[in-house]
Amino acid sequence: MDNLDNNEIYLNNNKRSSELWQRAVDLFPGGISHNIRTWDFPKLGLYPPFIKKAKGAFLYTEDGQRLIDFWIGHYSNILGHTPDILIDAIVEATHEGTHFGTVNERALKLGEEIRKATPSIEQLRFCSSGSEATSYSVRLARGFTHRSLVVKMQGGWHGGNSQLFKDISPPFGVKYRGLVKDPNLISCSYNDIDEIKKCFEQFGDEIAAVILEPVLISGGVEAASKEFLQTVRHLTTKYGAVLIFDEVITGFRLSYSSAQGYFGVTPDLTCLGKIIGGGLAIGAYGGKKEIMAIANPENGESVWVGGGTFSGNPLSSSTGLATLNALKERGSAFYDTLNKTGEDFVKSIKDLVSDNSLPVKISGAASLMSINYNSLEKIKSKKTNLPNLNTFHQMSLINKGVFVRGGLGALSSEHKKDLLDHTLEALDQTFKEISSMLQ
Ligand SMILES: Cc1ncc(COP(=O)(O)O)c(C=O)c1O
């Protein structure tokens, strides 16, 4: 089956989405409210499928197709979509009120549980997104150190906040319109010990913070080596800079003590989001008491960091707490199984790729995984009529009942063996389609 056949199947399967997309492009610039939600399908002359509902490991499209979902709400839904415990938590909390705009015990309980679970967090604050968490963490680090320079990693995605919007994806060095040139933000290559050492040799006394994802996710699912994390920990301590782990995705995903527990390296500040809201909007940032103390407005020269209108709202706090309680109850066996399932699944995909002699990059870390075809672009460029292969891959898989992002995505506890086997069959067919297109 080639690109045109797949396009035709997609168009046939997604007629209502086509109608909705016409309305969306008229209303929202690009048809979306988050840039990645087009799935790049306009490049194929298509549109993304509109989703009507989600349960367990499945999304259900407006046209009635059931898709095994590896995107699981931007990686948030580690227990699958809409588990009953979340419905119960929302109903129970809603009866008492959706948002008071005041201090409340539900937020307190969630915060206490996060602190108990997370080695580095002595105090924390809530906000409503991961982008806010990373933005406020950087501000705290600058306020604490009285320095300006921030180091991030190439390929690191910390949300849309302007302070960290640099070298997001290759080719690095691209300028983004609307952003002011920021001499106080530099980037280093991920997992490159020599480069980060040189960076500290050159700028050490000026560096306020290093912010990094312990597993680079948008940048291609690459786990940090323990040696790299230990080196950055050592350098930041030596030079008096703040080490910030952006655990918005890895938090409560790699283990109940997050990536910092998994790798055994403790940051000064941690950013959280996604899983800690159990599928509702949330963010949090926290860490060493002496750093967090400067957020206290009662302290003379405090640093203004906040959380906004919906911070610590009772609904997100309740769904977050229900999720953490469920994860805690299942214990380390839950993470052992999820992570092992992810690693085995990635291995099976690598086998498929080698059976199909396709030089595709498959990467994984615990229950996170990605597939990308960037290395094939050179071969492809000789065949100018071929579609972008990463985009084609997503579309071809939807036609086979599988929904992915970044080539694949993440597992939830609902991704049982039969669904993974179905996904492997779908991937095998897609790999074969791509191989034959490249002949
Ligand atoms: C590592 C990381 N940090 C921060 C963010 C931003 O979170 P949010 O989209 O909730 O603002 C994301 C979002 O995907 C992320 O992956």
PDBQT file of the ligand as one rigid body, heavy atoms in Angstrom, charges set to zero:
ROOT
HETATM    1  C1  LIG A 501       9.749  18.327  29.772  1.00  0.00    +0.000 C 
HETATM    2  C2  LIG A 501       8.624  19.317  29.674  1.00  0.00    +0.000 A 
HETATM    3  N1  LIG A 501       8.675  20.442  30.403  1.00  0.00    +0.000 NA
HETATM    4  C3  LIG A 501       7.699  21.359  30.364  1.00  0.00    +0.000 A 
HETATM    5  C4  LIG A 501       6.597  21.164  29.569  1.00  0.00    +0.000 A 
HETATM    6  C5  LIG A 501       5.512  22.193  29.531  1.00  0.00    +0.000 C 
HETATM    7  O1  LIG A 501       4.374  21.715  30.170  1.00  0.00    +0.000 OA
HETATM    8  P1  LIG A 501       2.947  22.326  29.806  1.00  0.00    +0.000 P 
HETATM    9  O2  LIG A 501       2.633  21.896  28.419  1.00  0.00    +0.000 OA
HETATM   10  O3  LIG A 501       2.046  21.746  30.847  1.00  0.00    +0.000 OA
HETATM   11  O4  LIG A 501       3.052  23.798  29.923  1.00  0.00    +0.000 OA
HETATM   12  C6  LIG A 501       6.491  20.023  28.804  1.00  0.00    +0.000 A 
HETATM   13  C7  LIG A 501       5.333  19.793  27.949  1.00  0.00    +0.000 C 
HETATM   14  O5  LIG A 501       5.224  18.868  27.203  1.00  0.00    +0.000 OA
HETATM   15  C8  LIG A 501       7.531  19.070  28.840  1.00  0.00    +0.000 A 
HETATM   16  O6  LIG A 501       7.511  17.976  28.088  1.00  0.00    +0.000 OA
ENDROOT
TORSDOF 0
